[in-house]
Amino acid sequence: KRPSGFSTYVYGDRPYADVVFRGTTPDLFRLAHEVGHTVHHFMAFEAQPYAVARPAILTSEATAALFELALARHLGGQSTVAGGAAALWLFRRGTWLKHQV
């Protein structure tokens, strides 16, 4: 297995996420990210016809990043260790995303 995750879809069927999860903080954020893609695709397919249902990559990544942010806010309220790990993870993600655009 690859140490990552992905989300895929087929119009008219349920999208799904595949994540290698070992219980670490990065794994948790990866899961949140991929679930963000999955929810976004599900909602797009429910609301739009086939011709326009596929979201743009930037919109899709922004939606997935919002799921990561929601997780970071949740973990930040749980403990300082988890909050610190969440902040570090989001900083790294932000740095990575900045170079992707």
TORMI-956137 format. One record per atom (N, C-alpha, C): residue number from 1; atom name; x, y, z. Coordinates in steps of 0.001 Angstrom, whole numbers. Atoms other than C-alpha are relative to their C-alpha. Example, Ala and Ser with C-alpha at 12.3 -4.5 7.8 and 13.67 -1.06 7.14 Angstrom:
BEGIN
1/N/890/-1190/0
1/CA/12300/-4500/7800
1/C/900/1200/0
2/N/-820/-1190/-60
2/CA/13670/-1060/7140
2/C/-770/1090/730
//
This chain:
BEGIN
1/N/837/-1186/0
1/CA/0/0/0
1/C/881/1249/0
2/N/-700/-1279/-16
2/CA/1057/3549/-625
2/C/-342/745/1283
3/N/280/-741/-1235
3/CA/1374/5768/2467
3/C/-723/1312/-286
4/N/754/-1203/335
4/CA/-1246/8205/1229
4/C/-1474/-348/-109
5/N/1415/259/210
5/CA/-4845/8413/211
5/C/-464/653/-1277
6/N/590/-629/1168
6/CA/-7084/9333/-2657
6/C/-1504/-139/72
7/N/1446/44/125
7/CA/-10690/9982/-3492
7/C/-312/-143/-1480
8/N/369/174/1407
8/CA/-12352/8864/-6682
8/C/-1522/-62/-112
9/N/1442/-65/220
9/CA/-15784/8972/-8219
9/C/-345/-435/-1409
10/N/612/256/1295
10/CA/-17981/7884/-11081
10/C/-1363/675/73
11/N/1266/-719/-34
11/CA/-20894/10135/-11922
11/C/-1158/-990/61
12/N/1167/863/-146
12/CA/-24168/8564/-10833
12/C/178/-1078/1054
13/N/-267/966/-1058
13/CA/-22523/6396/-8158
13/C/626/764/1171
14/N/-589/-650/-1173
14/CA/-21187/7147/-4682
14/C/1506/158/-177
15/N/-1454/-137/-26
15/CA/-17683/8635/-4541
15/C/548/-690/1250
16/N/-573/624/-1187
16/CA/-15303/6984/-2103
16/C/1437/463/206
17/N/-1364/-357/-379
17/CA/-12044/7655/-290
17/C/731/-1259/427
18/N/-862/1104/-400
18/CA/-9178/5238/208
18/C/1209/616/700
19/N/-1063/-608/-796
19/CA/-6732/6135/2976
19/C/705/-1082/806
20/N/-776/863/-884
20/CA/-3926/4223/4653
20/C/24/703/1354
21/N/154/-643/-1312
21/CA/-4652/4948/8318
21/C/688/-841/1070
22/N/-740/679/-1064
22/CA/-2222/4037/11093
22/C/-193/672/1359
23/N/302/-643/-1270
23/CA/-3623/6306/13776
23/C/853/1205/338
24/N/-837/-1170/-271
24/CA/-1125/9159/13455
24/C/-758/1278/-342
25/N/638/-1282/307
25/CA/-2012/12848/13276
25/C/-12/272/-1506
26/N/73/-214/1451
26/CA/-987/13141/9598
26/C/-1025/-915/-685
27/N/1006/902/567
27/CA/-3149/10095/8838
27/C/-1407/544/227
28/N/1310/-569/-317
28/CA/-6094/11773/10557
28/C/-308/1174/-922
29/N/210/-1126/905
29/CA/-5614/14923/8489
29/C/-186/-474/-1441
30/N/164/561/1345
30/CA/-5251/12857/5321
30/C/-1420/-535/-170
31/N/1370/511/50
31/CA/-8540/11135/6126
31/C/-999/1149/-127
32/N/897/-1160/82
32/CA/-10256/14498/6718
32/C/51/617/-1398
33/N/-175/-575/1331
33/CA/-8836/15784/3424
33/C/-750/-817/-1053
34/N/645/859/1003
34/CA/-10048/12818/1390
34/C/-1509/-59/188
35/N/1445/-58/-247
35/CA/-13466/12839/3061
35/C/-558/1330/-517
36/N/414/-1286/570
36/CA/-13648/16525/2092
36/C/-240/-105/-1494
37/N/195/222/1442
37/CA/-13157/15540/-1555
37/C/-1256/-828/-252
38/N/1129/908/201
38/CA/-15714/12752/-1229
38/C/-1334/711/210
39/N/1238/-748/-269
39/CA/-18394/14980/316
39/C/-243/1022/-1104
40/N/134/-1003/1059
40/CA/-17716/17681/-2270
40/C/-499/-637/-1299
41/N/454/672/1215
41/CA/-18092/15244/-5161
41/C/-1438/-481/130
42/N/1366/475/-220
42/CA/-21232/13740/-3670
42/C/-998/1145/-185
43/N/911/-1143/89
43/CA/-22847/17164/-3313
43/C/-64/563/-1421
44/N/-13/-508/1373
44/CA/-21765/18282/-6792
44/C/-832/-895/-912
45/N/740/925/852
45/CA/-23219/15155/-8387
45/C/-1494/39/287
46/N/1420/-80/-350
46/CA/-26485/15521/-6508
46/C/-644/1267/-555
47/N/576/-1301/327
47/CA/-26937/19170/-7488
47/C/154/407/-1459
48/N/-308/-480/1344
48/CA/-25570/19395/-11036
48/C/-66/-1134/-1019
49/N/-8/1018/1060
49/CA/-25929/17594/-14370
49/C/1434/-427/-332
50/N/-1290/607/318
50/CA/-23086/15463/-15704
50/C/997/983/-632
51/N/-893/-883/761
51/CA/-21661/18142/-18025
51/C/771/980/878
52/N/-657/-1000/-858
52/CA/-20784/20507/-15164
52/C/242/-499/1423
53/N/-71/523/-1367
53/CA/-20620/18210/-12148
53/C/1427/-142/530
54/N/-1376/198/-471
54/CA/-16834/17740/-12028
54/C/571/1335/480
55/N/-516/-1259/-529
55/CA/-15416/20429/-9719
55/C/1413/292/-500
56/N/-1361/-415/356
56/CA/-12315/22409/-10664
56/C/958/-420/1119
57/N/-970/499/-967
57/CA/-9131/21248/-8924
57/C/185/976/1162
58/N/-198/-974/-1079
58/CA/-8703/24489/-6961
58/C/-1188/-1/949
59/N/1197/60/-837
59/CA/-12298/24358/-5714
59/C/-11/-1269/835
60/N/-25/1278/-701
60/CA/-11901/20711/-4796
60/C/1030/-5/1130
61/N/-1041/-54/-1031
61/CA/-8649/21304/-2896
61/C/-388/961/1122
62/N/442/-937/-1039
62/CA/-10141/24293/-1077
62/C/-1022/-659/923
63/N/992/709/-811
63/CA/-13067/22169/78
63/C/669/-1011/917
64/N/-714/993/-809
64/CA/-10738/19402/1272
64/C/801/680/1113
65/N/-763/-737/-1015
65/CA/-8581/21966/3089
65/C/-914/509/1118
66/N/953/-425/-1036
66/CA/-11687/23242/4920
66/C/-293/-1141/974
67/N/198/1148/-891
67/CA/-12232/19737/6283
67/C/1206/-175/920
68/N/-1200/57/-833
68/CA/-8624/19731/7505
68/C/-33/1098/1062
69/N/85/-1108/-944
69/CA/-9166/23132/9116
69/C/-1013/-303/1101
70/N/997/364/-1008
70/CA/-12307/21883/10872
70/C/573/-1008/989
71/N/-647/971/-880
71/CA/-10322/18948/12236
71/C/1019/687/901
72/N/-1004/-714/-797
72/CA/-7511/21270/13374
72/C/-663/799/1118
73/N/720/-759/-1042
73/CA/-10004/23473/15220
73/C/-528/-930/1078
74/N/501/971/-970
74/CA/-11526/20411/16845
74/C/1130/-508/891
75/N/-1136/511/-780
75/CA/-8148/19014/17901
75/C/607/1081/876
76/N/-539/-1105/-791
76/CA/-7008/22425/19088
76/C/-757/209/1299
77/N/796/-120/-1221
77/CA/-9834/22435/21604
77/C/147/-1197/920
78/N/-126/1223/-788
78/CA/-8926/18935/22837
78/C/1211/29/922
79/N/-1217/-17/-809
79/CA/-5324/19315/24020
79/C/1054/838/-690
80/N/-1044/-820/597
80/CA/-2244/21416/23491
80/C/917/-839/-891
81/N/-855/854/834
81/CA/-247/18464/22091
81/C/-658/-224/-1358
82/N/716/217/1264
82/CA/-2879/17641/19477
82/C/-146/1321/-750
83/N/127/-1314/638
83/CA/-3403/21351/18797
83/C/1293/435/-648
84/N/-1302/-339/571
84/CA/312/21877/18239
84/C/295/-828/-1235
85/N/-192/872/1158
85/CA/486/18897/15899
85/C/-897/446/-1146
86/N/936/-464/1025
86/CA/-2564/20206/14045
86/C/515/1285/-650
87/N/-516/-1259/543
87/CA/-1031/23672/13661
87/C/1202/-258/-907
88/N/-1164/334/822
88/CA/2230/22201/12347
88/C/-431/-637/-1318
89/N/480/659/1211
89/CA/346/19993/9889
89/C/-602/1017/-966
90/N/619/-999/867
90/CA/-1694/22933/8559
90/C/1045/947/-588
91/N/-1070/-845/527
91/CA/1453/25059/8218
91/C/683/-694/-1175
92/N/-636/755/1080
92/CA/3073/22338/6127
92/C/-921/-95/-1214
93/N/964/76/1104
93/CA/-110/21939/4039
93/C/-83/1341/-711
94/N/78/-1333/599
94/CA/-304/25698/3498
94/C/1218/305/-847
95/N/-1227/-194/759
95/CA/3306/25815/2357
95/C/-48/-816/-1281
96/N/101/857/1178
96/CA/2683/22909/-26
96/C/-1004/574/-993
97/N/1030/-524/895
97/CA/-529/24432/-1417
97/C/452/1279/-690
98/N/-475/-1258/567
98/CA/1169/27796/-1963
98/C/835/-264/-1253
99/N/-856/316/1135
99/CA/3610/26136/-4356
99/C/-750/-754/-1101
100/N/771/729/999
100/CA/860/24227/-6204
100/C/-794/923/-902
101/N/861/-929/756
101/CA/-1059/27286/-7408
101/C/798/759/-1019
//
